[in-house]
Amino acid sequence: MQAHRLSQRVKNLAASLGFDRCGVARAEPIGRAAYVRAWLDSGRAGAMEYMHQHFKRRADPRRLLQGAKSVIVVALQYHQRRPAIPESDRDPRGRVAMYAWGDDYHDIIKAKLMKIADHMRSELAGPFEVKACVDTAPLLERELAAAAGIGWIGKNTMLLHHQLGSYFFLGALVTTLELAPDQPVVDRCGTCTACLEACPTEAFPAAHEMDASRCISYLTIERRHDIPESLKPKMGDWIFGCDVCQEVCPYNRHAPTAREPRFKIRPPGPQPKLDDVLGWSMDDYRTLLRDSAIRRATLDMLKRNALIARANAGRASAER
């Protein structure tokens, strides 16, 4: 099967499995390897030491899979509306980033990726290899997604698409198959700087640059020890992740709603009561967060975040 026909077949399979976008990039060194290396060396990855490991693999997918020729990149929308809290409910609540409202995306996307591979194996006579990657492998999916035409990297370093916005997950299949690559899309951010200006902790020193050590998502999910006192008041009511720079992006105003049923809201929900979180036992944590991406944070971290959010809520009430 010719490369372009094979690529189209892969895209058709991806669409049939519910993916919102699918593109192909060549398995070759990423274009911004030097930038990523400098970003790491500057300390802007904070305590995420794993980002420093296997850098050569991160910068070149061929080091992840011997004989790799192509990378299939997919996008899966998770956008949905935040439900309103009744006015009669006065209990202080924390906020959870939208991507963690439903079931953990890692297993969902990886299973769909392997279905693409299984279908291709049933159709092709010759053998080929694949490696499915969803966040956990040393692969820079965002860079490869940009190369595959899934979207462009915005000023807040998120991947953007003019119709999908930025509320979507990425997954990748590194493969030895020879596929026809797609072309990158044009950056449509223009002069807009809404995301940079909205960040509560000033985590963007410049457009397209993030100091992860100041990002609320990093602070609530990746930082395992105490959070600097100077940043606590700026974290607001976020207890897991943050959506601020996405909430203000014009391309997210009309983002489509997720079609994947397993991303629908489940406990503990978008805005759990802070006192409930602070009262969780380890059994509560394991039961409530089974199959949830929130398990990325430990129980102690979630309670730490909830205490900060409660203090910020009290401060805000006193100022009113």
Buried (B, 14 or more C-beta within 10 A) or exposed (E): BEBEEBBBBBBEBBEEBBBBBBBBBBBBEBEBBEEBBEBBEEEBBBBBEEBEEBBEBBBBBBBBBEEBBBBBBBBBBBBBEBEEEEEEEEEBBBBBBBBBBBBBBBEBBBEBBEBBBEBBEEEEEEEBEBBBBBBEBBBBBBBBBBBBBBBBBBBBBBBBBEEBBBBBBBBBBBBBBBBBBBEBBEBBBEEBBBBBEBBBBEBBEEBBBBBBBBBBBBBBBBBEEEBEEEBBBBBBBBBBBBBBBBBBBBBBEEBBEBEBEEBEBBEBEBBBBBEBBBEBEEEBBEEBBEEBBBBBBEBEBBBBBBBBBBBBBEEEEEEE
